[in-house]
Amino acid sequence: MQFSSLNLATPILQVLEKSGYQTPTPIQQQAIPVVLQRRDVLACAQTGTGKTASFALPLIQFLMDRPAGKPDGPQALILAPTRELAIQIGENIGVYASLTCVKHTVVFGGVSINNQIDALRKRPEILVATPGRLLDLLGQRALSLQDIRYLVLDEADRMLDMGFIRDIRKIIDLIPKERQTLLFSATMPKDIEELSRTILRNPERIAVTPVSSTAERITQAVYPVAKADKAGLLAHLVTEEKGSHILVFSRTKHGADRIVRKLKQAGVAAQAIHGDKSQSARQKALAQFKAGIAKVLVATDIAARGIDVDSLELVINYDLPNEAETYVHRIGRTGRAGASGRAWSFCDVDEQDYLRQIQKLIGRQITVVTDHPFMLVGGSTVAMQAPQPTAPSAKKKRKNGHRNKRRRMEGAAV
């Protein structure tokens, strides 16, 4: 199937062709025709499979065909959990709509609200927003949502994990009930199902891959290592990698900064990105990472949402997440748009339960790597998927046989 078979407008097809996009991904193949039919959608697909285009392209087409007389407020609202993801969505829309008259703007916290108010005065048709900043703007009466006809919740599961459910409900109450609502998520936990029943009308359910699955093109591995040796193992592995973009996940903000210090001590160019960083610092760190100035970007889960780097080859979980679904989101930063990728995870003894939960969720065992200089000794991590032992030699078989016979005799004597 080609994009030209999806009934998209000529200016959109021209942009896609110019950008090198010819074959839509599975989620795009299924979602775009349904959205164009103006149906509500509940879609679940892996991170990195092209969900943004699945809703952005039809929205741009709708707004190209809008009747004369432009409303004062935006007509399409896209909610995202983090500023990085909001920025990424905005950049994609800017490309897709470049040959149309459809305008958009992006609003998020951590930067001046006055500049965003000025941008809203230009009456963009599409508004991409994080929930908190959107409520701030509504509180200042800087915009109205009365003209919204299309509502998109992107990465809905993460928004609920981050505690945005109350904000989302407040925003939805301010939007006309006669609208088209699209809910996209990489995982589909029960709270997403419950939310969907309250905001969607007879939705088309789309799941192009098993819920909570991980991309087949991502090679996954786990490294048993003591917590105290993680920094050494990371420096060793990063040094061994030549020319790779490496995204490292830390559980905490302070941990991310500490990892960067350790890497710099080992002579590795690295930057951290997390919630305590200013927006300008986060954008600078991301720009240096994309440009290859920083080989490693260390991020927390909240800050990493929306990081989209071409040819990101390797993701390393320095700390395993305590929620299995987060693992799916993390490793989805690599292996995007059909490319291959690698995901390595460090596992201390205290993190073994997290690893079991992850393997249960994704329905597969993750290969254990024991051949590294910081191999965990005395832990039981390897027992989760120990390598198959080599066949014993004839001499070793005789030795084992004598030992077993002696044990049986000793047992009988007792």
Residue pairs with C-beta under 8 A, 6 or more apart in sequence:
1 23
1 24
1 29
2 22
2 23
2 24
3 13
3 16
3 17
3 21
3 22
3 23
3 24
4 13
6 24
6 28
6 29
6 32
6 33
6 36
7 33
7 36
8 16
8 32
8 57
8 61
9 61
9 64
9 65
9 100
11 64
11 99
11 100
12 57
12 60
12 61
12 96
12 99
12 100
14 99
15 95
15 96
15 97
15 98
15 99
16 22
16 96
19 95
21 53
24 32
24 50
24 53
25 49
25 50
25 337
25 338
26 45
26 49
26 208
26 209
27 43
27 45
27 49
27 50
27 51
27 54
27 206
27 208
28 50
28 53
28 54
28 57
30 43
30 206
30 208
31 41
31 43
31 51
31 54
31 55
31 206
32 53
32 54
32 57
32 58
34 41
34 204
34 206
35 41
35 54
35 55
35 58
35 59
35 180
35 182
36 58
36 61
38 180
39 180
39 202
39 203
39 204
40 180
40 181
40 182
40 200
40 201
40 202
40 203
40 204
41 55
41 181
41 182
41 183
41 184
41 200
41 203
41 204
41 206
42 183
42 196
42 200
42 203
42 204
42 205
42 206
43 51
43 54
43 182
43 183
43 184
43 185
43 205
43 206
43 207
44 184
44 185
44 186
44 187
44 188
44 206
44 207
44 208
44 209
44 211
45 51
45 184
45 186
45 206
45 207
45 208
45 209
46 186
46 209
46 213
46 214
46 215
46 328
46 332
47 186
47 328
47 329
47 332
47 333
47 336
48 215
48 332
48 333
48 334
48 335
48 336
48 337
49 208
49 209
49 215
49 336
49 337
50 337
51 154
51 184
52 88
52 89
52 92
52 154
53 92
53 96
54 184
55 78
55 152
55 154
55 182
55 184
56 78
56 89
56 92
56 93
56 96
57 96
59 76
59 126
59 150
59 152
60 93
60 96
60 97
60 100
60 102
60 126
62 76
62 149
62 150
63 75
63 76
63 102
63 125
63 126
64 100
64 101
64 102
66 75
66 125
70 123
70 125
71 123
71 147
72 123
72 144
72 147
73 123
73 143
73 144
73 145
73 146
73 147
73 148
74 123
74 124
74 125
74 126
74 127
74 143
74 145
74 147
74 148
75 125
75 126
75 147
75 148
75 149
75 150
76 125
76 126
76 127
76 148
76 149
76 150
76 151
76 152
77 127
77 129
77 145
77 148
77 150
77 151
77 152
77 171
77 175
78 89
78 126
78 127
78 128
78 129
78 152
78 154
79 129
79 130
79 131
79 134
79 151
79 152
79 153
79 154
79 159
79 168
79 171
80 86
80 89
80 128
80 129
80 130
80 154
80 155
80 159
80 306
81 130
81 131
81 155
81 158
81 159
81 162
81 164
81 302
81 305
82 108
82 130
82 158
82 302
82 303
82 305
82 306
83 108
83 109
83 110
83 130
83 279
83 282
83 306
84 273
84 282
84 286
84 303
84 304
84 305
84 306
84 307
85 154
85 155
85 305
85 306
86 106
86 107
86 108
86 128
86 129
86 130
86 306
87 106
87 108
87 283
87 306
88 306
88 307
88 308
89 106
89 128
89 154
89 306
90 104
90 105
90 106
90 128
93 104
93 126
93 128
94 104
97 103
97 104
97 126
102 125
102 126
103 122
103 123
103 124
103 125
103 126
104 124
104 125
104 126
104 127
104 128
105 116
105 119
105 120
105 122
105 124
105 126
105 127
105 128
106 127
106 128
106 129
107 116
107 119
107 120
107 127
107 128
107 129
107 130
107 133
107 134
107 137
108 129
108 130
108 133
108 279
109 130
109 132
109 133
109 136
110 278
110 279
111 279
111 280
113 133
113 136
113 137
113 140
113 142
116 133
116 137
116 142
117 137
117 140
117 142
120 127
120 137
120 142
120 143
127 134
127 143
129 137
131 159
131 164
131 167
131 168
131 171
132 164
132 167
134 167
134 171
135 167
135 170
135 171
137 143
138 145
138 171
138 174
145 171
145 174
145 175
146 174
146 176
148 175
148 176
148 179
149 176
149 178
149 179
149 180
150 179
150 180
150 181
150 182
151 172
151 175
151 179
151 180
151 181
151 182
151 199
152 181
152 182
152 183
152 184
153 159
153 168
153 181
153 182
153 183
153 184
153 199
154 184
155 184
155 185
155 186
155 305
156 183
156 184
156 185
156 192
156 195
157 185
157 186
157 187
157 188
157 189
157 192
157 325
158 305
158 329
159 165
159 168
160 189
160 191
160 192
160 195
161 323
161 325
161 326
162 302
165 191
165 195
168 195
172 199
181 199
181 200
181 201
181 203
183 192
183 195
183 196
183 199
183 200
183 203
185 192
186 325
186 328
186 329
186 332
187 211
187 212
187 325
187 328
187 329
188 207
188 211
188 212
189 325
196 203
210 363
212 324
212 325
212 328
212 361
212 362
213 328
213 362
213 363
214 220
214 327
214 328
214 331
214 332
214 343
214 362
215 331
215 332
215 335
215 341
217 335
217 338
217 339
217 340
217 341
218 331
218 334
218 335
218 340
218 341
218 342
218 343
219 340
219 341
219 342
219 343
220 331
220 342
220 343
220 344
220 345
220 366
220 367
221 342
221 343
221 344
221 345
221 366
221 367
221 368
221 369
222 344
222 345
222 346
222 347
222 355
222 366
222 367
222 368
222 369
222 381
223 233
223 344
223 345
223 346
223 347
223 368
223 369
223 372
223 374
224 347
224 368
224 370
224 375
224 376
224 379
224 381
224 382
225 233
225 346
225 347
225 348
225 372
225 374
225 375
225 376
226 348
226 349
226 374
226 376
226 379
227 348
227 350
229 374
229 376
230 318
230 346
230 348
230 374
231 258
231 259
231 262
232 373
232 374
233 346
233 372
233 373
233 374
234 248
234 259
234 262
234 263
234 316
234 318
234 346
235 262
235 263
235 266
235 268
236 372
236 373
236 374
237 316
237 344
237 372
238 246
238 263
238 266
238 268
238 295
238 296
239 266
239 267
239 268
241 313
241 314
244 295
244 313
244 314
245 289
245 290
245 292
245 295
245 297
245 309
245 311
245 312
245 313
245 314
246 295
246 296
246 297
246 313
246 314
246 315
246 316
247 296
247 297
247 299
247 304
247 307
247 309
247 312
247 314
247 315
247 316
247 333
247 334
248 259
248 296
248 297
248 298
248 299
248 315
248 316
248 318
249 298
249 299
249 300
249 301
249 304
249 315
249 316
249 317
249 318
249 319
249 321
249 330
250 256
250 259
250 274
250 298
250 299
250 300
250 318
250 319
251 300
251 301
251 319
251 321
251 322
252 300
252 319
253 274
253 275
253 276
253 300
255 318
255 319
256 272
256 273
256 274
256 298
256 299
256 300
257 272
257 274
259 270
259 272
259 298
259 318
260 270
260 271
260 272
260 296
260 298
263 270
263 296
263 298
264 270
268 295
268 296
269 293
269 294
269 295
269 296
270 294
270 295
270 296
270 297
270 298
271 285
271 288
271 289
271 294
271 296
271 297
271 298
272 285
272 297
272 298
272 299
273 282
273 285
273 286
273 297
273 298
273 299
273 300
273 303
273 304
273 307
274 299
274 300
274 302
274 303
275 300
275 302
275 303
277 285
277 303
282 303
285 294
285 297
286 297
286 307
288 294
289 296
289 297
289 309
290 309
290 310
297 307
298 318
299 307
301 321
301 326
301 329
301 330
304 330
304 333
305 329
307 333
308 333
308 336
309 333
311 339
312 333
312 334
312 336
312 341
313 334
313 341
313 342
314 334
314 341
314 342
314 343
314 344
315 330
315 331
315 333
315 334
315 341
315 342
315 343
315 344
316 343
316 344
316 345
316 346
317 327
317 330
317 331
317 343
317 344
317 345
317 346
318 346
319 346
319 351
320 327
320 345
320 346
320 347
320 351
320 354
320 355
320 358
321 327
321 330
321 354
321 358
322 354
324 354
324 357
324 358
324 360
324 361
324 362
325 361
327 345
327 358
327 361
327 362
328 361
328 362
330 343
331 341
331 343
334 341
334 342
334 343
335 341
335 343
344 369
345 355
345 366
347 354
347 355
347 376
347 381
348 376
348 379
349 376
349 379
349 380
349 381
352 379
352 380
352 381
352 384
355 366
355 381
355 384
356 384
358 366
359 365
359 366
359 384
365 384
365 385
366 385
367 385
368 381
368 382
368 384
368 385
368 386
368 387
370 382
370 387
376 382
392 400
